[in-house]
Amino acid sequence: MKKTLSIFLAVLMLLFPASGFANSQTSENGDKEIRNQNIFVPTKDGVQRATYEEALKIEELNQKSLMDLCESYLLGDYKSGRILESYNIDEIRPIASMSKLVSLFVVMDKIKDGTISKDESVTIDSESASLSGSSFKLKENDEFPLWDLVKASVVVSGNDAITALAKHISGSQEAFVGLMNEKCRELGLENAKMINPTGLTDYSSTVEDKSSKGEYNEMTTRELFILTREIIRQYPELLEISSMDKLEDEERDFSEYNTNPILGIVEGVDGLKTGYTNASGRCLVATGQRKGVEGVSLDTRLIGITTGSRGDWERYVAAKRLLSDGFEKYKYVVVGNLDRSVTTVKVENASEVDVEVFEKDTGSVLWDGESEIKKQITIKPNLKAPIPAGEAVGSITYRMNGEQILTSDLIVKEKVNERGIFFKLRSLYEDIFTNIKNAI
């Protein structure tokens, strides 16, 4: 077995000589990881350089397609709601702790309508404190500000925290689940079904078709995209939480890093929610925003979702590729320019020979880096001076892939004056001379 592994590693190094991986190193006592590779990865101690073995694993997974790395994926534009790339997004799937997005939606709604406040105290009951899985390490009878539990639900995916919030609001998990399902119906998530606030699988079910595997919260990947867009739109302050790299509580000696595996690794990523159960596999709803360049492009926010990855490294590679490639390919570009003249026109009886015209409006379009943006200019016939500043003398239309993306008036920025008497007399003389010449 050891001989086979050695041969496999040797072949990998021959296949990928330019990978940039340094030689494996070990510490003197052999008990400390050597992290010196030119790739950054999530660890229990935050974002760090990869070990030699991790780098080899990532290199291996990078050879696989997204379809081999996850059960479904979706890349979408936050602003328009347009789905840019996708695979298997209409299959109803278990969503594990991504369910907490629905739970948090309900919590935020209750804060918004004044039912609860961020500063009020929440007492932890025994049921919440005893929950398994991701945890904020709460204990029975602990008291916490409500907003601290919201942070714990997002950053470390605390099952205890979100359950405590649910029971604080509704008195029981069952009553809160009713609000979750109501929210799903409100958002038009027809396939969504919530059975608890956490996303944990319920193995107590006796329903025939799922009794052996348990019941779970579920919806499609397309619906996860709709949910994510809407919660960001209504409650963007959650991104301030989901972008935190670590959650700390010094009084309890609690310190854990964000569960998002590409936070701090893919530029611009600031959210949002991980998920894992045996039924769901490794999942992630990620989002990020890249800044635009003034006059050239606008800020662009993308949402990337991967579900059903077999392991942490598969999820990491899939999500990183989906968002990184997405930001390289897609961005909102500015269409039009208010400061640069589009063309010049001839205006009868004008003091200027060529009159510059400018666009009145600009727009933007989500560009994929390849599609050609075409423009069509139309000038009004029989233009005559004088023309007041700001008056439309034509129009310009932009199209991409046959679809109209902007139509703007073309205007003159300054008044176009008539020719003076001298120019009029000279023109009259030239006309007379031309007529006489033609008659001879």
N, C-alpha and C positions, 0 to 999 in steps of 0.2 A: 504493500500500500504506500509506504514512504517513498519507495523507488518510483512508483507511478506518479505521485504528486510532484517529485523533483523533476521528472521528465516534463510534466505538464507546465510547470513554472518556467522551465528552460525554453520550451516552445513558445510560450507567451512572450518572453523577452526577445526572441528572435523575430516574432511576428510584429512586435511593436517597438522597434529600436529607437524611434524618435518620440516616445511618449513623455520623456522628461522626468521619469521616475528616478529618484536617487537610489543607490544601493541600500538594502535593508541594514539597519543598525540595531544594535542592542546595547543596553546600558551595562555597566560593570557588574551590577548585581542581578541583572536580567529581570527585574520586577517592575520596570517602568517603560511605558510605551514610548517609542521614538517617533515623533511626528515631524517629519521633515520633507514631505512631498509637496509638489506644486499644485495642490488642489485642496480646497477647504471643505470640511464636512461637519455635520452636527455631532456633538458628543454630549455626554452627561455634564461636561464642564463647559459647555458652550461651543461656539464655532472655533475649530482649530484645524491645523494642517492634518492631512490624512497620514496614517501609517502606511508603510510599504504594502502590507497585506490588503488594507482597505483600498488603496490606489489600484492594485491589481484587480480587485473585485469590481470596482467602478469601471475600469477599462474594459473588463469582460462584458459588463451589462450595457456599456455604451454601444456595443456592436448589435444590440437587440433593438427591434422596432418598439414603438410605444404600445402596439397591440400585444406584444409579448411581455411587456412590463406591467400591464394593468388590464383590468376587465372592461373599463370604459374610461374615456377621457373627453374633455371638452375645453376648448379655448374660446373665450367670448369677449366681446367688447362691452365694457360697462356702460358707456355713454348711449350707444344705440340699441343695445340688447342683441346685436347681431352675433350669431354663432359662426366663428371663423374656421374652426377645425373640430372634428368630433369623430367619435367611434362608440357605437353601442349605447347611445345616450337615452334610449327610450325603454330599456329594460328596467323593470322595477327591482331595486336592489336594497339590501340592508345598508343603513347609513351610519350606524354606530354613533360615535360622539359628535359627528356633524349634525346630529339631531339637536344639539345644544344651540344651534342657530335659531331653531324654532322656539326653543325655551327662552332664549335671550330676547327674541322678538317680543314675546309676551311680557317679559320683565320690563323691557324698555317702554312698551305701550302703557304699562301700569305706572311707570315713573312719569311718563308724559301726561297722563290724565289726572295725576295727583293722588292716585290710590296709595302709592308708596313714595318714599323719598330716598335719595342716595345715602343720606346720612343716618337714617334710622337704624336701630340695632336689631339684629336677627339672632335669636337663640337657637343653638344647634341641638336637635333632638337625637335620640339614640339611633333611630333608623338611618338618618343622614350620616351620622358618624361611623356607622358600621359598613357602609357600602364598599365594595371591592373596586379594583381597577384604579384608574388615575385619581389622585386624591390631593386635597389641600391639607391633609393630616389633621382634620378637625376632630374635636372630642366633644362628647355629650356635655351640655350646659355651657359650652363656650359661647361668647357673644362677640359678634363682629358687625362693623358697619356694612350695610347692604352692598355698597359699591365695591368693597373689598371682595365680597363673594362673587360679584360680577367679574372682577379681574381674575379671580382664581378659576372661574368657569371657562374663561377664554384662554388664558396664558398656559395653565397647567392642566386644563380640561378636568377640573375637579368634579367628580361625580357627587361627592359629599356637598360641595358648595352649591351646585345647581339644584340638588334635591332640597337643601335647606331653603333656598330661595323659593322653590315651588311650593313647599309646605307653608312658608311664611305668607305667601300671597293667597293661596287657595285652601289651606287647612289640611289638604291631603294630596298625594301624588295623583290620585285618580281624578280629582276635580281639576287639577292643573292640566292634566292630559286633555281634558275636555276643551280647555282654552287653546291648547296647542293645535288640536284638530280643527277647531274653529278658525284659527289663524291660517292654517293651510287651505281651508276652503275659501277664505277671504282672498288669498293670493292666487287662487285658481289652480292649486296643486292637486289635481283630481286623483292621482295615484298615491298620494301621501297617506300614510297611516302611522299615528304616534301611539305608543303604549306606555311610555314613561319619559321623564324629562332628560334622562342621561344618554340613552342609546344602547344601554346594556341589554344583552339578550335575556329574555324571560323564559327560563327553562321550566317554569311551573305550569305552562300551558298544556291543555289536554285537547286542543284543536287537532282533529285527525290528520290534516295534511301537513302540519308543522310540529306535531307533538314530539317527534324524535329530535328535532333540531332547535326547538324553542321558537318563540315569537320575537319579533324585533321591529323597531321603527324602520320605515321604508319609504322610498320615493325613487323617481328616475333621476338620472344625472342631469337631464334637461331641467327638471324641476328644481334641483339643487342650484342651478345657475339662476333661475328666476328668483328663488329665495335669497340668494346671495346678493344679487343686484338690488333687490328691494330693501334689505336690511342695511346695506351700505348707503343707499339713497336717503333713507329715513333717519338712520342713526350713524352718521359718519364718525361720531366720537368713539365708536367701538374700535375703529382702526388705531386710535391712540393707545388703546389697551393691547390689541393684537400685535402691535409693532414693538411691544416691550420685550427685550431679550431675556429678562429674568424677573421672577416674582420672589420677593423677600419679605420675611416677617422676623425681624431680629429678636423680638420678645419670645418667640417660639423656636428660634434657631431654625427657621424654615427658609430654604433657598433652592429653587429649582428653575431650570432654564425653560424657555418657551418650547412647546412640543413641535412647532412648525419647523420641518427639517431644512427649508430653504431660506428661512429668515436670516438676514445677514450674509447670505451667500449669493443670491440673485439680486442684483441692484434694483432698488425700488420696491421690493416686496415688503408689505406691511400688514399682512394678514393671511389666513383668517382662522381656519379650524381644521384640526386633524381628527381622525377617527380610526378605531380598530376594535374589532371583535373577531372571533373565529369565523363567524358568518360573513362579515363584510370584507375581511382582508384589510390591508393597510390603505387608508384613504386620506385625501387632502383636498380641502377647498382653499386655494391660494389666490391672492390678489396683490397687485402692485401697480405703481404709477411711475412712468418715466416722464421727466420734465421736457417740455418743448423748447425750441430755440425761437426767440422773438422774431416775428416776421416770416418765419419758415415753417414752424410746426407748433402744435399745441400739446399740452399735457395729455398723455394717453394712459388710461387705466385699463388693464386687462384682468380677466378672471380665468384661472386655470383649475380644472378639477380632474383628479385621477382617483379611481376606485379599484378595489380588489387586487392590489399588488400583493405578491406572496410574502414579501419581507420588507424591512426598513430600507435596505439599499435599493431595491427595485422601485419603491415609492420615491426615494430621494432622486434617483436618476431620471425617472419619468417626469416628475414635477419640475425639476430643474430644467430639463430639456424643453418641456412644454412652454414654460414662461420665458426662458432665455431666448429660445428661437422665436417665440411670439413677439417679444420686444424688438428683436433684430429685424423682423419682417414687417410688422404693422405699426403705423403711427398716423396720427392726424396731421395732415399737411395743410398749410394755408393756401387757399386758391384765390388768386388776384393780388393786386398790389396798389394801394391808394397813392403811393408816391411816385410811381413810374408810369410814364405815358404809355398807352397801349398802341397808339398809332397817331398819324397826323391826317387831317382832312382838308379839303379845299372848300372854302366858304366864299360864295359870290359876294363881291363888293367889300371884302374884308381888307383891313389894312395890312394883315399878315398874309404871306403867301401860303404857309403851312400852319395850321392850327392844331396844337396838341390836345388830345382828349384822354381822360382818365376814368378809371372805374370808380363808381360811386360807393360800391359795397364790396366786401370780401366775404369769403366763406371758408369752410374746411371740409375735408373728406378723409375718411379712413382709407389710407393707401397701403397696398400690399407690397410696394417696392417694385412691382413689375407692370401693372396696368398703365396704359397710356392715358393721360388726361388731355383731351382735345378741346380746343376753343373755336368758337365761331363768332365773327364780328359782323354786325349789321349797322350801317350808317344811314341815317335818314336822307332822302333825296332832296335836292334843291335847297340846300342850306344857304341862307342869306344873312349878311350882317345888317344890323347889330344883333349879337346874341348875348344875353346877360350871363354873368358868372353863375355856375351851378346848373345851367339848363341842359337837359338831356339832348344829345345829338345822335344817339344810337344806342346800341346794347351789345353786350358780350355774353355768350352762353358757354359754360364748361360742361363737358360730359366725360364720364368714365365708364367703360364697358357698355356704352350705349345709353347709360342712365344720366339724366340731367342732374347736375349737382349744384349749379349756381347760375342764375341769370342776374346781371347787374346793368344798370344804366351806364352809358358812357357820357360824361359831362365835360364841359369846358370849365376850368378852374378860375379863369379870369375872363372879364368881359371881352368879347370880340367886337372891336370898333369898326365902323364904316371907314372907307377910304376918305381922305380929305379932298377938298375941291381941286387941289393940284393933281392928285392921282386920277380924279374923275375926268378933268380936262385932257390929261395925257392919254387916258384910255379912249376918250372920244376921238382925239386926233389920230390915234393908232387905228381905230376902226375905220375912220374916213379914208386914211391913206391906204389901208388894206383894200377897201372897196374900189378905190380909184385904180389901184394897181391891177386888181382882178378884171376891171372893165376894159383895160387897154389891150 
